Amino acid sequence: MIKKLILCIIFIMFISKGVNMSEAKSLKLEKSWDKTFEKSDMVEHKKVTFHNRYSIELAADMYIPKEYKGKLPAIAVSGPFGAVKEQASGLYAQEMAKRGFLTIAFDPSFTGESGGQPRYVASPDINTEDYLAAVDFLSVQENVDPDKISIIGICGFGGMAINAAALDTRIKATVASTMYDMSRVSAYGYFDKTDENQRYEMKKSLNAQRIEDYKNGFYKRGGGVVDPLPKDAPFFVADYYDYYKTKRGYHPRSLNSNEGWNVTGCMSFINQPILEFAPEIKSAVLLIHGSKAHSKYFSEDTFKKLRGDNKELVIIKDAVHTDLYDKKDVIPFDKIEAFIRENIK
């Protein structure tokens, strides 16, 4: 009886004290401007960090309009899948800051300048949580209106952003640009061509790799975008090469530009669908895709799942997948701004 009482007191002391939410180790952040896009003189830029619910410290670039009054609407941006905040997400964040939003472009857990071990893995749960943590962080900034927070996801983090919107009722508007459903493509392959037997063989290979990694004491990298580019490469592979492997979009911390994810780094997506509850999203969602993008079917099929008159699908004529990464004359920033402002009133 006495032993049980002591255990009970210890438990009460533990939950009363709570968990220290700031135990994450300090990150080493690059101080110079190392983006793939030019710095705007219309915004202030600074490095910030915040932690998610798993005590992983995340690194972000914050962009603030140089001239503003009162509290600002805010936007958290991430993606593409395997990219870093110095690439497409930073460009989106800076452009939206020029339009009067306080924005952050963040590196997801386990990648870029953000924390998390082991490196170069992805998680349907933790990467969705990264968005929710970004909303936590923005909500407590003195110059942010916590009732006017939106998110933008690019490529694979477009799907993650929609998953976050299905969970986080604080998000007022979600924009998914040139989105991927990473669960779908991981389980069914490109254009849904992977069948059950092929999926089984893929899982056998991944689990064999797990044993090799455990024996070796390190995780084998899968390789980023193929380089050199084969002459017979599919168009979408050449499209990625044109961004990640050239001066246009190369960055030394980008997984896609270099050695890629761990071979087993994304296997949890195979049997963990991320868009199951997309139909229940009550807040506004804008899907944007190029008419010539190999990935267009992800946005088209996701849009069919959404309900309500605050959901839109915009198809950009003649645009390919990576055009919506960095081509400012193609990305419909006017539409993005108008959509978000209309839905944060």
N, C-alpha and C positions, 0 to 999 in steps of 0.2 A: 504493500500500500504506500509506504514511504517512498519507495523507488519510483512508483507511478507519479506521485505528487511532485517529486523533484524534476522528472522529465516534463511534466506539465508546466512547471514554472519556467524551465529553460525554454520551452516552446513559446510561451507567452512573451518572455523577454526578447526572443528572436524576432517574432512578428511585430512586436512593439517598436523595436529598433528599426526594422525595415531594411531594405537592401540599398547600399550605397550606389547611386546611379552614376557616379562620376569616377569610377575606379579604372576606367580605360587608360591605357598608357598614352603618353603624348606622342603625337605623330610628327614626323619630319616632313615639312611642307616646302615645296619649291617656292622661292620668293620672287624669282624673275618671271616675266611674262613669257610663258612657254606654250601659248595656244597655237592652234592651226589657223586662227583668224586674227585680224587686226583689232587692236584695242580701240574702243570708242572714247572720244573725249566728252561724250554726253552723259557718262555714268562714272560713278565711283566703284572701284573694285577692291575687294579684300578677301583674304583667306579666312575661313571659319571652320570650326569642327562641332559636331554634335554626336550624341550616342543613341543607339537604338535600344530596344528592350532586351537585347541579348548582351548589353554592355560592350558592343563593338563600336569603336569610335570612327565616325565617318568624316571624310574631308570634303569640303565644298568651296566653290568660288561664289562669293556674294556680289551681286551687281545692284547698285542703288542709283536711281535718277539723281543727277546733280541738283536739280531744282524740283522741289515738291512741297506741298503743304499738308499738314495733318498726318494721319496714319495711312499707310499705303496698302493696297491689295498686294498679295504675294503669290509667287509661283515657285514650286520645286520641280526641277527638271533632271531627268537622267536618261541614259541610253546613248547610242545603241548597245546591244548585247555584245560585250567584249570590247567596248570602247571606253574612253576615259573622258572626264569632264573638260579636258582641254580640246576636245574635238566637237562633235555636233551639239551636244547638250549645252556646252558653254556658249556656243554661237546663239542658240535659241534663247538662253537666259539673258545674254547681253542685249539682244534685239528687243526682248520684252521689257527689259529695264529701261531702254530708250523710250519706250511707250508708256512709262509711268508706273511700272510694277517693281517692287522689290523682289529679286529673284535669287535662287541658289541653284547651281548645277553641281550635283554631288556624284562622287564615285561610289558605286555600290560596295557592300561588304566584300572583303577578300580581294579587291581589285584596286588598281591605281594607287592613290595616296591614302586610301582608307585602310582601317585595321581589319583584323580577322584572320585567324589561322585555321586550316592551312590556306595558302594562297591559291588563287585562280580556280575557285569552285563557285558554283551558283546554287541557289536554293529558292524554290518557289515560295517558301515561307519567309525566310530571312530577307530576301530581296523585296518582297512585298512590304515587310516590316520596315525596310529602309525608307520607303515613301511615308509610312505612318510616322516614323521618327522625324522625318523632315517637317511634317505638319506640326508635330510637337514643338520642334525648334522654332519654326516661324511664328507659332501662336504666342510665344512669350517675348518676341522682340518688341521693344518699345515703340518702334516706328511702323509696326504692322497692325492692320485691322484683322484680328483673329477670325472674324466672320466672313472674310473675303479671301480665302486661301484656295488655290487651284493647283493642279499638277499637270505636267506634260511628260509623256513618255515617247521615246523614239525607238523604232525597230522592236527588238525583244522587250524593251522596257515600256513599250506601248501596251503590250499585253499585261505586263506587271502593274502598270498604272491603272488599267481597268480593273484588275483584281483588287488593287488597293481601294478604288472607289466603291467596290462592292462591299467592302468591310468598314471603311472610315466615313462616317456620316458628316464629318467636319469639312470634307472636300466638296466645294461648291461646283467646280467644273473640272473635267478631265479632257485633255487633248491627247490622242494617240496618233502619232505621225508615222506613216509607212510601217505599220505595226506587224510584228510576228506574234503568233501564239506559240510560245516555246514548248509547252507541253505537247501540243499537237504535232509540231514538226519533229520533236524528239521521239515521239511514239510512232508516228505514221510516216515520217520522212517528208521530203519535198513533194508537194502535189499529192499527198496521201498514198504514195505508191508502196509503202512498206507494209507487208501483210504479217499475219500472226507468226508464221514460221520464221520469217526474216527477223522479226522483232525478238523472237526467242534466241536466235543465233547471236544477235547483237548483245543481248543481255548475258549470254554465256561468255562472250568476248570481254565485256566490261568486268564481269566478276572474276575472270581469269586475270585481268589486269590488276584488280584489287589485290590479289595474292602476290603478284610480282611487286607491286608497290610496297606492300607490307614487308616482304623479304628484303627489298632494297633500301627501305627507310626513307624513300622519297617518292613523290608522285610524278609519273611520266607526263610530260606535256604533249598535247595533241597536235601542236602546230597551228599557226594562224592561217591567214589567207595564203593560198598556194603561191610560191614564188621560186623560180620563174613561172610565168603564166603559160600553161600548155596551149598549143595552137588550136586544139580541139576543145578547149574549155567551154562549158555552157556560158551563155551570155551573163547570167546572174553572177557567176564566179568572176568573169572579167569586170563586171560592174563593181564588185567588192575590191578587186585588185586596183582598179582605177582610183578608188578612194584611199584604202588603207595602206597601199604599198607605194604610193607616189607622194610627191611634195604636197599635193592637194590635201591629204588627210593623215599622213604618217605621223605617229607620235611614239616616242620610245617606251612609254608606259602602257600603251594600248596592247591588249592581248591579241586582237585581230591583226595588228601591224607586225607582231613579232611571233612568239612561240605558242600563242593560243592558250585555251583552257587546259587544265589537267585532262587526260584521256577520260577519266571517270568523273570529271568535275560537274557534269550536268545530268548525270544519270537519273537523279531523283525526279526529273521532269517527266520521265517515261510513264509513270503511273500516278502522277499527281496533277490532274487537270486544274488549271488556274482560272478558267472562265465559267465554272459551274454556276456561279450565282450572279453572273452579269445581268440576267434578266431582272434582277431585283434592284438594280441601281436606280435610285430616284433622282439623283443629281444629274447635271447636264454632261453629255459626252459628245465630243466631236472626233470623228475618225477622218483622217486625211490620207489619201493614197494616190500614187501615180497610175495613170491608165496603162502604162507599159511596164509596170513593176511586176516581177515574177511573183511577188508576195501579195498581190492585190486581193487574192481570195481570202486571206486572213481577215482583212477589214470588212469585206463584203459579207462574209459569213457571221462575223461578230455583230455587225449591224443588225442582222436579222434576229439576233437574240435579244436586242435591247428593246425596251418598252418606254413609251412616253413621247410627248411632242417636243421634248428638250434634247433629243438625240439627232445628230446629223452625220451624214456621210458625204464627204467632198472628194471627188475624183479629179485630179489635175491632169489635163490633157497632155499626152505625149511624155509625161514624166516617168523616169525609171526609179528603181528603189532608192539609190543613193542620191538622186537629185534632191530629195527631201532631207538630206543630211546637212547640206551646206550651201546650196544654190539659192541665194536670197531673192533672186528674180523668179524663182519657182515656188519656194515655200510661201504659202499664203498668210503672211504675218498679219495683214489687215483683217482677214477673216478670223484668225485666232484671237486677236485682240477684241474684235467686236463680239465674238461668241462668249469669251470669258466675261467681259464687262456686262453683257446682257444678263448673264446668269449669276453674277455676284451682287446684284442690286439688293 
